[in-house]
Amino acid sequence: MIGCTACGAEAVVQWRRRADARTEDTVPVYGCADHALSPDAAALLHEAACTGPGKNGACSCTPTDVGTPFEAESPRRMPPGW
């Protein structure tokens, strides 16, 4: 099981964040149903300093488009609106 980056619960959503502001390298960020970004936001590449979703589900950066979002590996409990 992959755990949520924020709380360790089972992750249901993945998005990408730059590993460092000076490179193009990225790292995965995982969110559970309570700490997930919207589908549109999860499809974008987030800045290295992005804090991820806040209480309103928004992040703290201006992400860039990277193409097609990742598909879920298997059916899981998803947050409202997915």
C-alpha positions in Angstrom: 0.0 0.0 0.0 1.3 3.5 -0.9 0.5 6.0 1.8 -0.8 9.5 1.6 2.1 12.1 1.8 0.1 14.2 4.3 -1.2 11.5 6.8 -0.1 8.0 5.7 -3.6 6.7 5.0 -4.1 4.6 1.8 -3.4 6.9 -1.3 -6.0 7.1 -4.0 -4.6 10.0 -6.0 -1.1 10.8 -7.3 0.3 13.9 -8.8 3.8 15.1 -9.6 5.9 17.9 -8.1 9.3 19.2 -9.2 12.1 17.6 -7.0 14.0 20.9 -7.1 13.2 24.3 -8.5 16.4 24.2 -10.6 15.8 20.9 -12.4 13.2 19.2 -14.4 13.2 16.1 -12.1 9.9 15.2 -10.5 8.7 13.2 -7.5 5.4 11.6 -6.9 3.0 13.0 -4.2 0.2 10.8 -3.0 -3.1 11.8 -1.5 -5.8 9.9 0.4 -9.5 10.6 -0.2 -9.3 13.4 2.4 -6.0 15.0 1.1 -6.6 14.7 -2.7 -6.4 17.5 -5.3 -9.1 17.9 -7.9 -8.7 15.8 -11.0 -7.7 18.9 -13.0 -5.1 19.9 -10.4 -3.7 16.4 -10.2 -3.1 16.3 -13.9 -0.6 19.3 -13.6 3.1 19.4 -12.6 3.4 21.3 -9.3 6.3 23.5 -8.2 8.9 22.1 -5.8 7.7 24.2 -2.9 4.0 23.4 -3.4 2.4 22.5 -0.1 -0.2 20.3 -1.7 -3.9 20.6 -0.9 -5.1 22.8 1.9 -8.5 22.5 3.6 -10.2 23.9 0.4 -8.5 21.3 -1.8 -6.3 23.9 -3.5 -2.5 24.0 -3.6 0.0 26.9 -3.0 1.6 27.1 -6.4 0.9 27.8 -10.1 1.2 24.3 -11.7 2.0 23.6 -15.4 0.3 21.3 -17.8 2.0 17.9 -18.4 -0.5 16.1 -20.5 -2.7 13.1 -19.6 -3.4 12.4 -15.9 -2.3 9.0 -14.4 -4.9 6.2 -14.3 -5.7 4.5 -11.0 -4.3 0.9 -10.7 -7.5 -0.5 -9.2 -10.9 0.8 -8.0 -10.5 2.7 -4.7 -12.6 5.0 -2.5 -12.4 8.3 -4.2 -13.0 11.8 -2.8 -16.3 13.6 -3.7 -16.2 15.0 -7.3 -13.9 12.4 -8.8 
